[in-house]
Amino acid sequence: MLRRISIRWRLAGALFVTTCAIILALGFYLLEWAESYYTAAITQILERESRAAGEIIANLPTEKLPELIKQIGRDLGHRITVIDNYGTVLADSAHDFKTMPNHADREEFKKALVSGYGTSIRHSSTLGVNMLYVATSHKLGDKTFVVRAAEPLSGLNEVRSEIKNKFLIAVVAAFIISALVSIKLASSITDPIEGVIHAASKLAEGDLSARAPETVRSIAEINLLSHIFNDMAKQLQNTIGEINKQKSRMQTIFDSTDDGLMMIDADNVVVMANKTAGAMFGIDADSLIGKTVIEGTLNHDLAGLIARVIRLQTPATLEILCMPYDGRTIDAHVAPIVSTEDFTGVLAVLRDTTDIKRLDAVRRDFAANVSHELKTPIASIKAMAETILLSRASSEKTIEEFTRKIVDESDRMTRLVEDLLSLAEIESHQRQVYLEDITLSETINEVIRKMQNAAESNKVELVSTVEDGLTIATDYDAIVQILVNLIDNAIKYNKEGGKVIISATSEKREFVIKVADDGIGIPKEDLPRIFERFYRVDKARSRQSGGTGLGLSIVKHLVEMLNGTISVNSQLGEGTEFTIRLPISGLNE
């Protein structure tokens, strides 16, 4: 492919050629004028010399003419010839006139006889060179004679050659200057244009700060073009900046929403997805872009729903399982996107309803558990009361036994109601926190003394390994309630001869309290739910021991109220360890 010539060289070439043509035309005209001027000047000189010579010899005898003409020729430096009216040469300053032929046929001679003046340029047969002849006629009495002055054209040729050489040098110099001026002039036009082109290229590459140069020395129209371009670039920069701001705001809203959002074009390809949507499928949101729904999510239910909406262009909703191994439930709402009456794609809103469904299940379980927990002791109390009423003849021992059971069941209901009220108070943030400096070793030993009877009844040993001098600013009643619940559970779910070890240490900027036992342990599948209300690992054993099923839930909420965390580690058949971490500086941490 031929390389295109830039406008700079096109313009410079046009200017150069035009300038050269003008220089050549003017040069040839000047050369012709100089030659004509030189010839005219020589002609005038020869005419004056011819007339002067004619006046000098007008009254001389014929025999004296040859010598005088030779002398005049030497003085004037030109050839002088005297011819009578018949063409006979009477004298010549440069040649022997006797041997010269008749000149009646010479052009300058004939003109001079007719008009008194005549010129011609021709080859001299006598001298063998080209000559310029000027002849004038003169009267000598009644006779007419012609005086002719001549100049060899060799002098004219030398002058002409010198003029041509100087003219050639001048033309070459003019060509060089013309080339430089043409390039400079072309550059003054094309440089600003190239500046606009360069700025436009930068703008096309995404550099919105690119601007074309504006100079006072630039051509007005090109400067106006640069100014208009810069105004356009500035407006474009402002417009794109505003679009980016809006896009950033939309992206922030897009990413900050709790719902998963996906935009899919009419070809079922994902063009936008937020982080929540990617997390629902266990992948990075960016990896969804540019893929079909089935390729990106590997979820056939969602892909089918979106394909149906694209095909029918009507909204649709479906509950799908997302990441089945995690058991999460997603409500998918898909609606078509219509722009200026053209279908461009669909928007999928994905809402994770797993926690909502779990909370609904917890509420249902809570109502059922509360009903069950209250129904059992109430039924027992009613049955024993009816037995007492119907068995009037019963012994005092029987009545005493039933009465004791009624009291036990009443106590059980009281504990249940108290735990429910305590949990409700903590969850509603109505429970006040009273900070005070407490010594952990003293507090733990006090709780151990309080739980000693229960431990001895179950043949479990309580052991404290608390560092001395550990002081924490916290709520005393909350710490006691936490320890009582944890130690009580450790005793109840232990085995005969087992141990419950309570320890407390200081680690970096927090206190760590541990309650460990070597009891029956907790199955791995039950660990995530042990802090739920009324959740029991061993339901029969829990009810038999008089537990309400709310102890660990209360413990968890109390620890969180104190800005702490609680975790559990357990091995079935080997024991369980609860770890509580509390900030050293209390609630300000």
C-alpha positions in Angstrom: 0.0 0.0 0.0 1.3 3.5 -0.9 2.2 5.6 2.0 -0.1 8.7 2.2 1.7 12.0 2.0 0.9 14.3 5.0 -0.8 17.6 4.6 2.5 19.3 5.7 4.4 18.1 2.7 1.5 18.5 0.3 1.1 22.1 1.3 4.9 22.7 1.4 5.2 21.1 -2.1 2.4 23.2 -3.5 4.0 26.4 -2.1 7.4 25.4 -3.3 6.3 24.5 -6.9 4.2 27.7 -7.1 7.1 29.8 -5.8 9.6 28.1 -8.2 7.3 28.7 -11.2 7.0 32.4 -10.3 10.8 32.7 -9.8 11.5 30.9 -13.1 9.0 33.0 -15.0 10.3 36.2 -13.4 13.9 35.1 -14.0 13.5 34.4 -17.7 11.7 37.7 -18.1 14.5 39.5 -16.3 17.1 37.6 -18.4 15.4 38.6 -21.6 15.0 42.2 -20.4 18.7 42.4 -19.4 19.8 41.1 -22.8 17.4 43.5 -24.5 18.6 46.4 -22.3 22.3 45.6 -23.0 21.7 45.3 -26.7 19.8 48.6 -26.7 22.5 50.3 -24.8 25.2 49.1 -27.1 23.1 50.1 -30.1 22.7 53.6 -28.7 26.5 53.8 -28.2 27.2 52.6 -31.7 24.6 55.1 -33.1 26.3 58.0 -31.3 29.7 56.9 -32.4 28.5 56.5 -36.0 26.9 59.9 -36.1 30.0 61.5 -34.5 32.3 59.8 -37.0 30.1 61.0 -39.8 30.3 64.6 -38.6 34.0 64.3 -38.3 34.6 63.0 -41.8 31.9 65.0 -43.6 34.3 67.6 -45.1 37.4 65.4 -45.5 38.8 64.4 -48.9 38.3 60.7 -49.8 42.0 59.8 -49.8 42.3 60.8 -46.1 39.4 58.7 -44.9 41.2 55.3 -44.4 43.7 56.7 -41.9 41.3 58.8 -40.1 38.8 56.0 -39.8 41.5 53.7 -38.4 42.3 56.3 -35.8 38.6 56.8 -34.9 38.2 53.1 -34.6 41.1 52.8 -32.3 39.9 55.7 -30.2 36.3 54.4 -29.9 37.2 50.8 -29.6 34.7 49.8 -32.3 34.9 48.9 -35.9 34.0 51.9 -38.1 33.1 51.5 -41.8 32.4 54.2 -44.4 30.2 53.3 -47.4 29.1 55.4 -50.3 25.5 55.4 -51.5 26.4 52.6 -54.1 27.6 50.2 -51.4 31.2 50.7 -52.1 33.4 50.6 -49.0 35.4 53.7 -48.8 37.2 53.0 -45.5 37.2 50.5 -42.6 39.0 50.6 -39.3 39.5 46.9 -38.9 40.1 45.6 -42.4 41.6 46.5 -45.8 38.6 48.3 -47.5 40.0 47.6 -50.9 39.4 43.9 -50.5 36.0 44.2 -49.0 33.0 43.3 -51.2 30.2 45.7 -52.1 27.8 46.3 -49.1 24.8 47.4 -51.0 22.9 44.3 -50.0 23.6 44.8 -46.2 20.4 45.2 -44.2 21.7 48.1 -42.0 23.0 49.9 -45.2 19.7 49.7 -46.9 17.7 50.9 -43.9 20.1 53.8 -43.3 19.7 55.0 -46.9 15.9 54.9 -46.6 15.4 56.2 -43.1 18.8 57.6 -42.1 19.3 54.8 -39.5 19.5 51.1 -39.6 20.6 48.1 -37.5 21.2 44.4 -37.9 22.8 41.4 -36.3 24.5 39.0 -38.6 27.6 37.1 -39.3 30.5 39.1 -40.7 32.0 37.4 -43.7 35.0 39.7 -43.5 35.8 39.1 -39.8 34.2 35.7 -39.5 32.2 36.6 -36.3 28.7 37.7 -35.4 28.4 41.4 -35.2 25.9 44.1 -34.2 25.8 46.8 -36.9 24.4 50.3 -36.5 24.5 52.5 -39.6 23.6 56.2 -40.1 23.4 58.2 -43.3 25.2 61.5 -43.8 25.3 64.2 -46.6 28.5 65.3 -48.2 27.4 68.0 -50.6 25.0 66.4 -52.9 26.3 63.0 -52.1 25.1 60.6 -49.4 27.4 58.2 -47.6 26.8 55.8 -44.7 28.9 55.5 -41.6 28.6 52.1 -39.9 29.7 51.2 -36.4 30.0 47.5 -35.3 30.5 45.6 -32.1 31.3 41.9 -32.0 28.5 39.8 -30.3 31.2 37.9 -28.4 31.1 40.7 -25.7 27.3 40.4 -25.6 27.6 36.7 -25.3 30.0 37.0 -22.4 27.6 39.4 -20.7 24.8 37.1 -21.4 26.7 34.1 -20.0 27.6 36.1 -16.9 24.0 37.1 -16.4 22.9 33.5 -16.9 25.4 32.3 -14.3 24.3 34.8 -11.8 20.7 34.2 -12.6 21.3 30.4 -12.0 22.9 31.1 -8.7 20.1 33.4 -7.7 17.5 30.8 -8.8 19.2 28.0 -6.8 19.4 30.3 -3.8 15.7 31.3 -4.4 14.8 27.6 -4.6 16.5 26.9 -1.3 14.9 29.9 0.4 11.6 29.0 -1.2 11.8 25.5 0.1 12.7 26.6 3.6 10.0 29.3 3.6 7.4 26.8 2.2 8.2 24.3 4.9 8.1 27.0 7.6 4.8 28.4 6.3 3.4 24.9 5.9 4.5 24.0 9.4 2.9 27.2 10.8 -0.4 25.9 9.3 0.0 22.1 9.9 1.6 22.2 13.4 -1.6 23.5 15.1 -3.6 21.0 13.0 -1.3 18.2 14.2 -1.7 19.5 17.7 -5.5 19.1 17.3 -5.0 15.6 15.8 -2.6 14.6 18.6 -5.1 15.9 21.2 -7.9 14.1 19.4 -5.9 10.8 19.5 -5.2 11.2 23.2 -8.9 11.9 23.8 -9.8 8.8 21.8 -7.4 6.7 23.9 -9.2 7.9 27.1 -7.0 10.8 28.2 -9.8 13.3 28.9 -7.3 15.9 30.0 -5.8 16.2 26.4 -6.0 19.7 24.9 -5.0 21.2 21.6 -2.5 24.1 21.7 -3.8 27.6 21.3 -1.3 30.3 20.3 -1.6 33.9 19.3 0.7 33.4 16.3 -1.5 30.6 14.9 -3.8 31.2 12.0 -7.1 32.6 13.2 -9.2 29.8 11.7 -7.0 27.0 13.1 -6.8 28.8 16.5 -10.6 28.9 16.4 -10.6 25.2 15.6 -8.3 24.5 18.6 -10.5 26.6 20.8 -13.7 24.8 19.7 -12.0 21.4 20.1 -10.8 22.3 23.7 -14.3 23.4 24.6 -15.7 20.2 23.3 -13.0 18.1 25.2 -13.7 20.0 28.4 -17.5 19.5 28.0 -16.8 15.8 27.2 -14.6 15.5 30.3 -17.2 17.1 32.5 -20.0 14.9 31.0 -18.0 11.7 31.4 -16.9 12.8 34.9 -20.6 13.3 35.8 -21.4 9.9 34.3 -18.6 8.3 36.3 -19.9 9.9 39.5 -23.4 8.7 38.8 -22.0 5.3 37.9 -19.9 5.3 41.1 -23.0 6.2 43.1 -25.0 3.6 41.4 -22.3 1.0 41.9 -22.0 1.9 45.6 -25.8 1.4 46.0 -25.5 -1.7 43.8 -22.8 -3.2 46.0 -24.1 -2.0 49.4 -27.5 -3.5 49.1 -28.2 -6.7 51.0 -29.9 -8.3 48.0 -28.0 -9.9 45.2 -28.4 -8.0 41.9 -27.7 -9.2 38.4 -28.3 -7.6 35.0 -28.5 -9.9 32.1 -28.8 -8.8 28.4 -31.1 -10.2 25.8 -28.6 -12.9 24.9 -28.7 -14.3 28.5 -25.2 -12.9 29.3 -24.4 -11.3 32.6 -23.4 -7.7 32.2 -23.4 -6.6 35.8 -23.5 -8.3 39.2 -22.9 -7.1 42.7 -20.8 -8.7 45.5 -23.8 -10.1 47.3 -24.9 -12.0 44.2 -21.4 -13.5 43.7 -21.3 -14.5 47.4 -24.6 -16.3 47.1 -23.0 -18.6 44.6 -19.6 -18.8 46.3 -17.7 -17.0 43.6 -16.3 -13.5 42.9 -18.9 -11.2 41.3 -16.5 -10.2 38.5 -16.2 -13.8 37.4 -19.9 -13.7 36.5 -19.5 -10.8 34.0 -19.5 -11.9 30.3 -20.8 -15.4 31.0 -24.2 -16.9 30.6 -26.2 -17.4 33.7 -25.7 -21.2 33.7 -22.0 -20.8 33.1 -21.5 -18.3 35.9 -23.8 -19.7 38.6 -24.1 -23.4 37.7 -27.7 -23.0 39.0 -30.2 -24.6 36.6 -33.3 -23.2 38.5 -32.1 -19.6 38.2 -31.0 -20.0 34.6 -34.3 -21.5 33.6 -36.2 -18.7 35.4 -34.2 -16.0 33.6 -34.5 -17.7 30.2 -38.3 -17.8 30.7 -38.4 -14.1 31.5 -36.3 -13.3 28.5 -38.5 -15.3 26.3 -41.9 -14.1 27.6 -40.7 -10.6 28.7 -42.9 -10.9 31.8 -41.8 -10.8 35.5 -41.5 -14.1 37.4 -40.5 -15.2 40.9 -39.1 -18.5 42.1 -37.6 -19.9 45.3 -34.3 -21.6 44.6 -31.6 -23.4 46.5 -28.3 -21.6 46.2 -25.2 -23.6 47.1 -27.2 -26.7 48.1 -24.3 -28.0 50.3 -24.9 -24.9 52.5 -28.7 -25.3 52.4 -29.3 -21.6 51.7 -32.7 -20.6 50.2 -33.0 -17.7 47.7 -36.1 -15.9 46.6 -35.4 -14.8 43.0 -37.4 -12.0 41.4 -36.7 -11.4 37.7 -38.2 -8.6 35.7 -37.6 -7.4 32.1 -35.8 -4.1 31.3 -37.4 -2.1 28.6 -35.7 1.0 27.2 -37.7 3.2 24.8 -40.0 0.3 24.1 -37.0 -1.9 23.2 -36.3 -5.0 25.3 -32.6 -4.8 26.5 -32.5 -7.6 29.1 -33.6 -8.5 32.6 -32.8 -7.6 36.2 -32.6 -10.4 38.8 -33.1 -9.5 42.5 -31.9 -12.3 44.7 -32.9 -12.2 48.4 -31.4 -14.7 50.9 -34.3 -15.9 53.0 -32.4 -18.5 54.9 -32.2 -16.6 58.1 -35.8 -15.4 57.8 -37.0 -19.0 57.4 -34.7 -20.1 60.2 -36.1 -17.4 62.5 -39.6 -18.4 61.6 -38.7 -22.0 62.5 -37.1 -20.8 65.8 -40.3 -18.8 66.6 -42.4 -21.8 65.9 -40.1 -24.0 67.9 -40.0 -21.5 70.7 -43.8 -21.4 71.0 -44.0 -25.2 70.8 -41.2 -25.6 73.4 -42.7 -23.0 75.8 -46.0 -24.7 75.5 -44.5 -28.1 76.0 -42.3 -27.0 78.9 -45.2 -25.5 80.7 -47.7 -28.2 79.8 -45.7 -31.0 81.3 -45.4 -29.6 84.9 -48.9 -28.2 84.8 -50.2 -31.6 83.8 -48.2 -33.2 86.6 -49.5 -30.7 89.1 -53.0 -31.2 88.0 -52.7 -35.0 88.1 -51.2 -35.1 91.6 -53.8 -32.6 92.9 -56.6 -34.7 91.4 -55.1 -37.8 93.0 -55.0 -36.1 96.4 -58.6 -35.0 96.0 -59.8 -38.4 94.9 -57.7 -40.3 97.4 -59.0 -38.9 100.7 -57.9 -42.1 102.4 -54.4 -41.8 101.2 -51.7 -41.9 103.9 -49.9 -38.8 105.0 -46.8 -40.1 103.4 -48.5 -40.3 100.0 -49.9 -36.8 100.3 -46.5 -35.5 101.4 -44.8 -37.1 98.4 -47.4 -35.6 95.9 -47.2 -32.3 97.6 -43.3 -32.3 97.3 -43.7 -33.1 93.6 -46.1 -30.3 93.1 -43.6 -27.9 94.7 -40.8 -29.3 92.5 -42.9 -28.8 89.3 -43.9 -25.3 90.5 -40.2 -24.5 91.1 -39.4 -25.8 87.6 -42.1 -23.5 86.1 -40.8 -20.7 88.1 -37.2 -21.2 86.8 -38.6 -21.4 83.3 -40.5 -18.2 83.6 -37.5 -16.5 85.3 -35.2 -17.6 82.6 -37.6 -16.4 79.9 -37.9 -13.0 81.6 -34.1 -12.8 82.0 -33.5 -13.6 78.4 -36.2 -11.1 77.2 -34.7 -8.4 79.4 -31.2 -9.0 77.9 -32.4 -9.2 74.3 -34.5 -6.0 74.7 -31.4 -4.2 76.2 -33.5 -3.4 79.3 -31.0 -5.0 81.6 -28.7 -2.4 83.1 -24.9 -3.1 83.2 -23.2 -2.1 86.5 -19.5 -2.0 86.2 -17.3 -2.7 89.2 -13.8 -4.0 89.7 -13.9 -7.7 90.7 -11.2 -10.2 91.4 -11.8 -13.2 89.2 -10.2 -15.7 91.6 -12.5 -14.7 94.4 -15.6 -14.6 92.2 -14.9 -18.0 90.7 -14.2 -19.6 94.1 -17.5 -18.1 95.4 -19.4 -19.7 92.5 -17.6 -23.0 93.1 -18.7 -23.0 96.7 -22.2 -22.3 95.6 -22.2 -25.2 93.2 -20.4 -27.6 95.5 -23.5 -29.5 96.7 -24.7 -30.1 93.2 -21.2 -31.4 92.2 -21.0 -33.7 95.2 -24.5 -35.1 94.4 -23.4 -36.0 90.9 -20.0 -37.2 92.2 -18.1 -34.5 90.1 -15.1 -32.6 91.3 -14.8 -28.9 90.8 -11.3 -27.5 90.2 -10.1 -23.9 90.0 -6.8 -22.9 88.2 -7.3 -19.1 88.2 -4.3 -16.8 88.3 -4.2 -14.6 91.4 -4.6 -10.9 91.2 -6.7 -10.8 88.0 -9.0 -7.9 88.3 -11.6 -6.9 85.7 -14.1 -4.0 85.4 -17.4 -5.8 84.6 -20.9 -6.6 85.8 -20.6 -8.9 88.8 -24.1 -10.4 88.6 -23.7 -11.1 84.9 -20.3 -12.9 85.5 -21.8 -15.0 88.3 -24.8 -16.0 86.2 -22.6 -17.0 83.3 -20.4 -19.1 85.5 -23.3 -20.7 87.4 -25.0 -21.8 84.1 -21.8 -23.1 82.5 -20.7 -25.0 85.7 -24.2 -26.3 86.2 -24.3 -27.7 82.6 -20.8 -29.2 83.1 -22.0 -31.0 86.3 -25.2 -32.3 84.7 -23.6 -33.6 81.6 -20.6 -35.1 83.3 -20.0 -38.7 84.5 -19.4 -40.1 87.9 -15.8 -39.3 89.0 -15.6 -36.6 86.4 -14.0 -33.1 86.8 -15.0 -29.6 85.9 -12.0 -27.3 85.6 -12.5 -23.5 85.8 -9.5 -21.4 84.6 -8.9 -17.7 84.0 -5.9 -16.0 82.4 -4.8 -12.7 80.9 -3.9 -12.7 77.2 -2.8 -9.4 75.6 -5.8 -7.1 76.0 -8.4 -9.5 77.2 -9.3 -12.0 79.9 -9.9 -15.6 79.0 -12.2 -17.7 81.2 -12.6 -21.4 80.4 -15.0 -24.0 81.9 -14.0 -27.5 80.8 -15.4 -31.0 81.7 -14.5 -34.6 80.8 -18.1 -35.6 80.4 -20.2 -37.0 77.6 -19.4 -34.3 75.1 -21.6 -32.8 72.3 -22.0 -34.3 68.8 -20.4 -32.2 66.1 -23.7 -31.7 64.3 -25.3 -30.2 67.4 -22.6 -27.6 68.2 -24.0 -24.8 65.9 -27.3 -24.9 67.7 -26.5 -25.3 71.4 -27.0 -21.6 72.0 -30.5 -21.6 70.6 -33.5 -21.4 73.0 -34.8 -24.8 74.3 -32.2 -26.7 72.2 -31.1 -29.8 74.0 -28.6 -32.4 73.0 -29.9 -35.0 75.3 -33.6 -34.0 75.9 -34.4 -36.8 78.3 -31.4 -36.1 80.5 -32.0 -32.4 80.4 -35.6 -32.6 81.6 -34.7 -35.2 84.2 -32.0 -32.8 85.6 -34.6 -30.0 85.8 -33.0 -27.8 83.1 -35.1 -25.2 81.2 -33.1 -25.3 77.9 -32.4 -21.6 78.1 -29.1 -21.6 80.1 -26.7 -21.4 77.2 -28.8 -18.9 75.3 -28.7 -16.6 78.4 -25.0 -17.1 78.7 -24.4 -16.1 75.1 -26.5 -13.0 75.4 -24.8 -12.0 78.7 -21.3 -12.4 77.2 -22.3 -10.3 74.2 -23.8 -7.7 76.6 -20.3 -7.4 78.2 -18.7 -6.9 74.7 -17.2 -10.4 74.9 -17.3 -13.6 72.8 -18.0 -17.2 73.6 -16.9 -20.3 71.8 -17.2 -24.1 72.4 -15.0 -27.0 71.6 -16.2 -30.6 72.2 -15.4 -34.2 71.5 -18.1 -36.8 71.9 -17.3 -39.0 74.8 -14.3 -36.9 75.9 -15.8 -33.7 77.2 -16.6 -30.1 76.4 -14.8 -26.7 76.9 -16.4 -23.3 76.8 -14.1 -20.3 76.3 -15.2 -16.7 77.2 -13.1 -13.7 76.1 -13.8 -10.4 77.8 -12.0 -7.0 77.2 -9.7 -6.0 80.1 -11.1 -2.4 80.1 -14.7 -3.5 80.2 -17.3 -2.1 77.9 -15.1 0.7 76.5 -13.0 -1.8 74.5 
